[in-house]
Amino acid sequence: MNNGRDLKFDIAKGIGIILMVYAHTYAYGKTFIYLFHMAFFFIIAGYFFNPKHSESFNAVKSFVKNKWVRLALPFIIFNGIYLLLNNFFIDINIYTDNPLISNATDVTAYNAPKQYLSLSQIIPNLFKTLFLSYGTQLGGATWFLRVLFWVSVAYCFVYYLFKKLNFNDTLFSVLNLLICSVCLVIGVVMQHYNFNTYSIGTMFTCVALFYVGTLFRQFSNINVINNCSFICSLIVLFVGNYYHLKVAISTNIYPNIPVLLLLSVAGYIVIIHISAFLNNVEYINKLLVLVGQNTMPIILMHFLAFKVVSYIQICLYGLPKFYLASFPILYNKPFWFIFYTIAGIFIPIILNISTKKIISKFSFKT
């Protein structure tokens, strides 16, 4: 504990974000990680939801404002910056309009030429960004911020309505379960019709995952996460991987509701259990806490940080400069995925800490 803060959860978030960055390098184990890693973040967000935020309308407004600053604003700022720099990025090969980029590497299918944008094209997309309805390639991971913002706000508001209606505890719990179940069914229906515009299908699905997190918090006094549940959860995940189950929360893809919930809960249990163990391992715990407390800059900048490693590869292998636009990476073999992962984690952290120090010094002088 640190000032009343359970560092186990910082470590857990650190593990989760490392898994996300690693998976984005298309290295071995990517499909295994995708079975649970993003669901974990929605569950842990639900775990830390405080019912006090729904006690009054003012409390709800304060909660929404907080989530706007912490989730929506970073989405808007970074996607806005990436959009405004689109043409500059093409000039320096972070993006490219060269059609040959499609054949640069077989690591990913996301390689496609970009176009220079006119002011008349940029401005409408900037407005879309303000409403969290437009994202950029380098801000690809920010879909999570948009979805978590709407899920958190919706859950808080519904919770507030329940309290205003003065339901007893039993009816309150039943209705909460019912609404979250309905949201999950709606998410499945949208998946069936391949409808996920603005991540709306994902939002309905993730309401249920958020709710699962609130249940873990509600029953935290019960020793649910133990050696037995850890082993069982590992087995569940390995079985899911063995049968090549596909889960992609960002695009609202998963086999079915029971499998999604089982894999998500299993992943949460595994990460939290490992985190509790690593919390007692000197040095490793401090490193993971550092990473866990800097998940936001990693989400916002790890794709851009990958370009550093891609540039090194271009220099070493004598490749065309426009290969830098390969997304999200250029080559991950033989061991390049290690360097991509390190860069994707620590370059954003260094930039974040450095920026804060500069701002702090500037504020002090003024």
C-alpha positions as CSV (number, residue, x, y, z in Angstrom):
1,M,0.0,0.0,0.0
2,N,1.1,3.6,-0.7
3,N,-0.8,6.4,0.9
4,G,-3.8,4.0,1.1
5,R,-3.4,3.0,-2.6
6,D,-3.2,-0.7,-3.4
7,L,-0.3,-0.9,-5.8
8,K,-1.4,-4.4,-6.8
9,F,-3.9,-2.7,-9.2
10,D,-1.2,-0.4,-10.6
11,I,0.9,-3.5,-11.3
12,A,-2.1,-5.2,-12.9
13,K,-2.7,-2.2,-15.2
14,G,1.0,-2.2,-16.0
15,I,0.8,-5.9,-17.0
16,G,-2.3,-5.2,-19.0
17,I,-0.8,-2.3,-21.0
18,I,2.4,-4.3,-21.6
19,L,0.3,-7.1,-23.0
20,M,-1.5,-4.6,-25.3
21,V,1.7,-3.1,-26.6
22,Y,3.2,-6.5,-27.1
23,A,0.2,-7.7,-29.0
24,H,0.4,-4.8,-31.3
25,T,3.8,-6.0,-32.4
26,Y,2.2,-9.0,-33.9
27,A,4.5,-11.3,-32.0
28,Y,3.8,-14.9,-30.9
29,G,0.9,-15.1,-28.5
30,K,-1.1,-12.2,-29.9
31,T,-4.3,-14.2,-30.3
32,F,-3.9,-15.5,-26.7
33,I,-3.6,-12.0,-25.3
34,Y,-6.6,-10.8,-27.3
35,L,-8.8,-13.3,-25.5
36,F,-8.8,-11.2,-22.4
37,H,-6.5,-8.1,-22.3
38,M,-9.0,-5.4,-23.3
39,A,-11.8,-6.9,-21.3
40,F,-9.5,-6.7,-18.3
41,F,-9.4,-2.9,-18.5
42,F,-13.2,-2.6,-18.6
43,I,-13.5,-4.9,-15.7
44,I,-11.0,-3.1,-13.6
45,A,-12.7,0.2,-14.5
46,G,-15.9,-1.2,-13.2
47,Y,-14.1,-2.4,-10.0
48,F,-13.1,1.2,-9.2
49,F,-16.5,2.7,-10.0
50,N,-17.7,4.4,-6.8
51,P,-21.5,4.4,-6.2
52,K,-21.0,7.8,-4.4
53,H,-20.7,9.3,-7.9
54,S,-24.4,8.6,-8.4
55,E,-25.7,9.9,-5.1
56,S,-26.9,13.2,-6.5
57,F,-27.2,15.0,-9.9
58,N,-24.2,17.2,-8.9
59,A,-22.2,14.1,-8.1
60,V,-23.1,12.7,-11.6
61,K,-22.1,16.0,-13.2
62,S,-18.8,16.0,-11.4
63,F,-18.2,12.4,-12.4
64,V,-18.9,13.2,-16.1
65,K,-16.6,16.2,-16.0
66,N,-13.8,14.0,-14.5
67,K,-14.3,11.4,-17.2
68,W,-14.3,14.0,-19.9
69,V,-11.0,15.4,-18.7
70,R,-9.4,12.0,-18.1
71,L,-10.7,10.0,-21.1
72,A,-12.5,12.2,-23.7
73,L,-10.1,15.1,-23.7
74,P,-7.0,13.0,-24.4
75,F,-8.9,11.3,-27.2
76,I,-9.8,14.7,-28.8
77,I,-6.3,16.3,-28.3
78,F,-4.2,13.5,-29.7
79,N,-6.5,12.5,-32.5
80,G,-6.8,16.2,-33.4
81,I,-3.0,16.6,-33.4
82,Y,-2.5,13.5,-35.5
83,L,-5.1,14.8,-37.9
84,L,-3.6,18.2,-38.2
85,L,-0.1,16.7,-38.8
86,N,-1.4,14.3,-41.5
87,N,0.3,16.1,-44.4
88,F,3.5,16.7,-42.4
89,F,3.6,13.0,-41.5
90,I,3.4,12.1,-45.2
91,D,6.3,14.5,-45.9
92,I,8.5,12.7,-43.3
93,N,7.3,9.2,-44.2
94,I,5.4,8.4,-41.0
95,Y,2.5,8.2,-43.4
96,T,3.0,7.7,-47.1
97,D,1.1,8.2,-50.3
98,N,3.3,5.6,-52.0
99,P,1.1,2.7,-53.1
100,L,4.0,0.3,-52.8
101,I,3.6,0.5,-49.0
102,S,1.0,-2.3,-49.3
103,N,3.9,-4.7,-50.1
104,A,6.3,-3.4,-47.5
105,T,5.7,-6.2,-45.0
106,D,3.5,-9.2,-44.5
107,V,3.2,-8.5,-40.7
108,T,-0.1,-6.6,-41.1
109,A,-2.8,-5.8,-43.5
110,Y,-3.1,-2.2,-42.4
111,N,-0.6,-0.9,-44.9
112,A,-2.4,1.4,-47.3
113,P,-1.3,4.7,-48.8
114,K,-2.5,7.9,-47.2
115,Q,-3.7,11.1,-49.0
116,Y,-2.8,14.7,-48.4
117,L,-5.8,16.4,-46.8
118,S,-7.1,19.8,-47.7
119,L,-8.4,22.2,-45.0
120,S,-12.0,21.5,-46.2
121,Q,-11.3,17.8,-45.4
122,I,-9.5,18.4,-42.1
123,I,-12.1,20.7,-40.5
124,P,-15.1,18.4,-40.6
125,N,-13.0,15.6,-39.1
126,L,-11.8,17.9,-36.4
127,F,-15.5,18.5,-35.5
128,K,-16.1,14.7,-35.5
129,T,-13.1,14.3,-33.2
130,L,-14.8,16.7,-30.7
131,F,-17.8,14.3,-30.6
132,L,-15.5,11.3,-30.2
133,S,-16.6,10.0,-33.6
134,Y,-13.3,10.3,-35.6
135,G,-10.0,8.6,-34.9
136,T,-6.6,8.5,-36.7
137,Q,-4.3,5.6,-37.5
138,L,-1.7,6.7,-34.9
139,G,-4.5,7.1,-32.4
140,G,-5.9,3.7,-33.2
141,A,-5.8,2.5,-29.6
142,T,-7.8,5.5,-28.4
143,W,-11.1,3.7,-29.3
144,F,-10.7,2.4,-25.7
145,L,-11.0,5.9,-24.3
146,R,-14.1,6.7,-26.3
147,V,-15.8,3.5,-25.3
148,L,-14.8,3.6,-21.7
149,F,-16.0,7.3,-21.5
150,W,-19.5,6.5,-22.8
151,V,-19.8,3.2,-20.8
152,S,-18.8,4.9,-17.5
153,V,-21.1,7.9,-18.0
154,A,-24.1,5.7,-19.0
155,Y,-23.5,3.3,-16.0
156,C,-23.2,6.2,-13.6
157,F,-26.4,7.9,-14.9
158,V,-28.5,4.7,-14.8
159,Y,-27.2,4.1,-11.3
160,Y,-28.4,7.6,-10.4
161,L,-31.9,6.9,-11.8
162,F,-32.1,3.7,-9.8
163,K,-31.3,5.6,-6.6
164,K,-33.8,8.3,-7.4
165,L,-36.5,5.7,-7.7
166,N,-35.7,4.4,-4.2
167,F,-35.5,0.7,-5.2
168,N,-34.8,-1.7,-2.5
169,D,-31.4,-3.5,-2.6
170,T,-32.9,-6.7,-4.2
171,L,-34.8,-5.0,-6.9
172,F,-31.9,-2.6,-7.5
173,S,-29.5,-5.6,-8.1
174,V,-32.0,-7.4,-10.3
175,L,-32.6,-4.4,-12.5
176,N,-28.9,-3.7,-12.7
177,L,-28.3,-7.2,-13.9
178,L,-31.2,-7.1,-16.3
179,I,-30.1,-3.9,-18.0
180,C,-26.5,-5.0,-18.3
181,S,-27.7,-8.4,-19.7
182,V,-29.9,-6.5,-22.3
183,C,-26.9,-4.4,-23.3
184,L,-24.9,-7.5,-23.8
185,V,-27.6,-9.0,-26.0
186,I,-27.8,-5.8,-28.0
187,G,-24.1,-6.0,-28.5
188,V,-24.4,-9.6,-29.8
189,V,-27.2,-8.5,-32.2
190,M,-25.1,-5.7,-33.5
191,Q,-22.2,-8.1,-34.0
192,H,-24.6,-10.4,-36.0
193,Y,-25.4,-7.6,-38.3
194,N,-21.8,-6.4,-38.4
195,F,-22.8,-3.0,-37.1
196,N,-20.2,-1.2,-35.0
197,T,-20.2,2.4,-36.3
198,Y,-18.5,4.7,-33.7
199,S,-17.9,1.5,-31.6
200,I,-21.5,1.5,-30.5
201,G,-21.7,-2.3,-30.6
202,T,-18.6,-2.5,-28.5
203,M,-20.1,0.0,-26.0
204,F,-23.1,-2.2,-25.4
205,T,-20.9,-5.2,-24.9
206,C,-18.5,-3.4,-22.6
207,V,-21.3,-2.3,-20.3
208,A,-21.5,-5.9,-19.2
209,L,-17.8,-6.1,-18.6
210,F,-17.9,-2.9,-16.6
211,Y,-20.7,-4.5,-14.5
212,V,-18.6,-7.6,-13.9
213,G,-16.0,-5.3,-12.4
214,T,-18.5,-3.8,-10.0
215,L,-19.4,-7.3,-8.9
216,F,-15.8,-8.1,-8.2
217,R,-15.7,-5.0,-6.0
218,Q,-19.0,-5.8,-4.3
219,F,-17.7,-9.3,-3.3
220,S,-14.1,-8.3,-2.7
221,N,-14.4,-9.5,0.9
222,I,-14.7,-13.0,-0.5
223,N,-11.5,-14.7,-1.5
224,V,-12.5,-15.3,-5.1
225,I,-9.0,-14.8,-6.5
226,N,-6.9,-17.6,-5.1
227,N,-4.5,-20.3,-6.3
228,C,-7.4,-22.6,-7.3
229,S,-9.2,-20.0,-9.4
230,F,-5.9,-18.9,-10.9
231,I,-5.1,-22.4,-12.2
232,C,-8.7,-22.9,-13.4
233,S,-8.5,-19.5,-15.2
234,L,-5.3,-20.4,-16.9
235,I,-6.8,-23.6,-18.1
236,V,-9.8,-21.7,-19.5
237,L,-7.5,-19.3,-21.4
238,F,-5.2,-22.0,-22.8
239,V,-8.3,-24.0,-23.9
240,G,-9.6,-20.9,-25.6
241,N,-6.3,-20.4,-27.3
242,Y,-6.1,-24.1,-28.3
243,Y,-9.4,-23.9,-30.1
244,H,-8.4,-20.7,-31.8
245,L,-11.2,-18.6,-30.3
246,K,-11.2,-15.1,-31.7
247,V,-11.9,-12.1,-29.4
248,A,-11.5,-8.6,-30.6
249,I,-13.3,-6.2,-28.3
250,S,-12.5,-3.2,-30.4
251,T,-14.5,-4.6,-33.3
252,N,-17.1,-6.3,-31.1
253,I,-16.1,-9.8,-32.2
254,Y,-16.3,-12.8,-29.9
255,P,-17.7,-16.4,-30.2
256,N,-20.8,-15.9,-27.9
257,I,-21.8,-14.4,-24.6
258,P,-20.8,-17.2,-22.2
259,V,-17.4,-17.6,-23.8
260,L,-16.8,-13.9,-23.7
261,L,-17.6,-13.6,-20.0
262,L,-15.7,-16.8,-19.1
263,L,-12.5,-15.6,-20.9
264,S,-12.8,-12.1,-19.6
265,V,-13.3,-13.2,-16.0
266,A,-10.5,-15.7,-16.4
267,G,-8.1,-13.1,-17.7
268,Y,-8.9,-10.7,-14.9
269,I,-8.3,-13.4,-12.3
270,V,-5.0,-14.4,-13.9
271,I,-3.7,-10.8,-14.1
272,I,-4.8,-9.8,-10.6
273,H,-3.3,-13.0,-9.1
274,I,0.0,-12.4,-10.8
275,S,0.0,-8.8,-9.7
276,A,-0.5,-9.8,-6.1
277,F,2.6,-12.0,-6.4
278,L,4.7,-9.4,-8.2
279,N,3.8,-6.8,-5.6
280,N,6.2,-8.5,-3.3
281,V,9.1,-8.8,-5.8
282,E,11.5,-5.9,-5.4
283,Y,12.3,-3.7,-8.3
284,I,9.9,-5.5,-10.7
285,N,7.0,-4.2,-8.6
286,K,8.3,-0.6,-8.9
287,L,8.8,-0.9,-12.6
288,L,5.3,-2.2,-13.2
289,V,3.8,0.4,-10.9
290,L,5.5,3.1,-13.1
291,V,4.1,1.5,-16.2
292,G,0.6,1.1,-14.6
293,Q,0.5,4.7,-13.6
294,N,1.4,5.8,-17.1
295,T,-1.1,3.8,-19.2
296,M,-2.6,6.9,-20.8
297,P,0.5,8.2,-22.6
298,I,1.2,4.6,-23.7
299,I,-2.2,4.3,-25.2
300,L,-1.9,7.7,-26.9
301,M,1.7,7.4,-28.2
302,H,2.9,3.8,-28.5
303,F,2.1,3.5,-32.2
304,L,4.2,6.7,-32.8
305,A,6.9,5.3,-30.6
306,F,7.1,2.2,-32.8
307,K,8.3,4.4,-35.6
308,V,11.7,4.8,-33.8
309,V,12.3,1.1,-34.1
310,S,11.0,1.0,-37.7
311,Y,13.5,3.8,-38.6
312,I,16.4,1.8,-37.1
313,Q,15.4,-1.2,-39.2
314,I,15.3,0.9,-42.3
315,C,18.8,2.2,-41.6
316,L,20.2,-1.2,-40.8
317,Y,18.6,-3.0,-43.8
318,G,18.9,-0.2,-46.3
319,L,15.2,-0.1,-47.0
320,P,13.2,2.7,-48.8
321,K,12.4,5.5,-46.4
322,F,8.6,5.3,-47.1
323,Y,8.7,1.9,-45.4
324,L,8.6,3.9,-42.2
325,A,4.8,4.2,-42.8
326,S,4.3,0.5,-42.3
327,F,1.7,0.2,-39.6
328,P,1.9,-0.7,-36.8
329,I,5.4,-2.1,-37.3
330,L,7.8,-3.1,-40.0
331,Y,9.4,-6.4,-39.0
332,N,9.0,-8.2,-35.7
333,K,11.5,-11.0,-36.4
334,P,13.9,-12.3,-35.2
335,F,13.6,-10.4,-32.0
336,W,12.5,-6.9,-33.1
337,F,9.2,-7.3,-31.2
338,I,11.2,-6.9,-28.0
339,F,12.5,-3.5,-29.1
340,Y,9.1,-2.5,-30.3
341,T,7.5,-3.4,-27.0
342,I,10.2,-1.5,-25.0
343,A,9.9,1.5,-27.2
344,G,6.1,1.5,-27.1
345,I,6.1,1.5,-23.4
346,F,9.0,3.6,-22.3
347,I,9.2,6.3,-24.9
348,P,5.7,7.6,-24.0
349,I,6.5,7.4,-20.3
350,I,9.7,9.4,-20.8
351,L,7.9,12.0,-22.9
352,N,5.1,12.2,-20.3
353,I,7.5,12.6,-17.4
354,S,9.6,15.1,-19.2
355,T,6.6,17.2,-20.3
356,K,5.3,17.3,-16.8
357,K,8.7,18.5,-15.5
358,I,8.9,21.2,-18.1
359,I,5.4,22.4,-17.3
360,S,6.1,22.3,-13.6
361,K,9.3,24.4,-14.0
362,F,7.5,26.8,-16.2
363,S,4.6,27.1,-13.8
364,F,7.0,27.7,-10.9
365,K,8.8,30.5,-12.7
366,T,5.6,32.2,-13.6
